[in-house]
Amino acid sequence: PASSATSPSSSSSSWLHKIKDGATHYWNGTKLLALETRVSFGILRKVLAGKQLIRREYRQLLRTSSDMVRLIPFIIILIVPFLEFALPVLLKFFPNMLPSTFEDKLQAEEKVQKQLKIKLQTAKFLQDM
């Protein structure tokens, strides 16, 4: 009986904590996307002036451009009422739907591990040929 009295409050505080962490994560991702967009506009001005880009700048411009394209469906999901509840399901089927700035560390590590595994399989296949 005493443990069941503490369980609902700890459960609700756990949900509140998860909601707060999620909101903080997306707020930080939004700020980071805005910063990267500003930096990319500077790089774009450099391109329009006819200057050559270094590889880092080229990758930054490419990543930010793809993030802006990915942002369009995300905004639609947030605008349409109650569609944001489908976001976890959509992310399960389309994991690369969100901009890269909204990725958490675990997702980034999983992505790197998956890419490494594919590279190793390809290398093994090429060695066996």
C-alpha positions in Angstrom: 0.0 0.0 0.0 2.7 2.5 0.8 4.7 1.7 -2.3 1.5 2.1 -4.5 1.0 5.6 -3.0 4.5 6.7 -4.2 4.2 4.9 -7.6 1.7 7.3 -9.2 3.6 10.4 -8.2 6.9 9.0 -9.3 5.3 7.9 -12.6 3.8 11.3 -13.2 7.1 13.0 -12.3 8.9 10.6 -14.7 6.5 11.6 -17.5 6.9 15.3 -16.7 10.7 14.8 -16.7 10.6 13.1 -20.1 8.4 15.9 -21.5 10.7 18.6 -20.1 13.8 16.8 -21.5 12.1 16.4 -24.9 11.0 20.0 -25.0 14.6 21.1 -24.1 16.0 18.8 -26.7 13.9 20.3 -29.5 14.4 23.9 -28.3 18.2 23.4 -28.4 17.9 21.7 -31.8 15.9 24.7 -33.1 18.5 27.2 -31.8 21.2 25.1 -33.3 19.4 25.0 -36.7 19.0 28.7 -36.6 22.7 29.2 -36.0 23.7 26.8 -38.7 21.3 28.6 -41.1 23.0 31.9 -40.4 26.4 30.4 -41.0 25.3 28.7 -44.2 23.9 32.0 -45.5 27.4 33.4 -45.1 28.8 30.5 -47.0 26.2 30.9 -49.7 27.2 34.6 -50.1 30.8 33.4 -50.5 29.7 31.0 -53.2 27.7 33.7 -55.0 30.7 35.9 -54.9 32.6 33.2 -56.9 34.9 32.0 -54.2 36.0 28.4 -53.7 34.7 26.5 -50.7 36.7 24.2 -48.5 35.4 20.8 -47.7 34.1 21.7 -44.3 32.1 24.7 -45.7 30.7 22.5 -48.5 29.6 19.9 -46.0 28.0 22.6 -43.8 26.1 24.0 -46.7 24.9 20.6 -47.9 23.8 19.5 -44.4 22.0 22.8 -43.7 20.3 22.7 -47.0 19.0 19.1 -46.4 17.9 20.1 -42.9 15.8 22.9 -44.3 14.2 20.5 -46.7 13.5 18.1 -43.9 12.0 20.8 -41.8 9.1 21.3 -44.2 7.2 18.0 -43.2 8.1 18.6 -39.6 6.4 22.0 -39.6 3.4 20.6 -41.3 3.2 17.9 -38.6 3.3 20.6 -35.9 0.7 22.8 -37.6 -2.0 20.2 -38.2 -3.9 19.6 -35.0 -3.2 16.3 -33.2 -0.8 15.2 -35.9 2.2 15.7 -33.5 1.0 12.6 -31.7 1.8 10.6 -34.8 5.4 11.9 -34.8 6.9 9.0 -32.8 5.3 6.5 -35.3 6.5 8.5 -38.3 10.0 8.7 -36.9 10.0 4.9 -36.5 9.2 4.5 -40.2 11.2 7.5 -41.4 14.2 7.9 -39.0 15.9 10.6 -41.1 12.8 12.8 -41.3 14.0 15.3 -38.7 16.8 17.8 -39.3 20.2 16.7 -38.1 20.2 19.2 -35.3 17.3 17.4 -33.6 19.2 14.1 -33.4 20.2 13.0 -29.9 23.5 11.4 -29.1 22.1 7.8 -29.0 20.6 8.2 -32.5 23.9 9.6 -33.8 25.9 6.7 -32.3 23.5 4.2 -33.7 23.8 5.8 -37.1 27.6 5.7 -37.0 27.6 2.1 -35.9 25.2 1.1 -38.7 27.4 2.9 -41.2 30.5 1.2 -39.8 28.9 -2.2 -40.0 27.9 -1.6 -43.7 31.5 -0.4 -44.5 32.9 -3.6 -42.8 30.5 -5.8 -44.7 31.5 -4.1 -48.0 35.2 -4.4 -47.3 34.8 -8.1 -46.4 32.8 -8.7 -49.6 35.5 -6.9 -51.7 38.2 -9.0 -50.0 36.4 -12.2 -50.8 36.2 -11.4 -54.5 
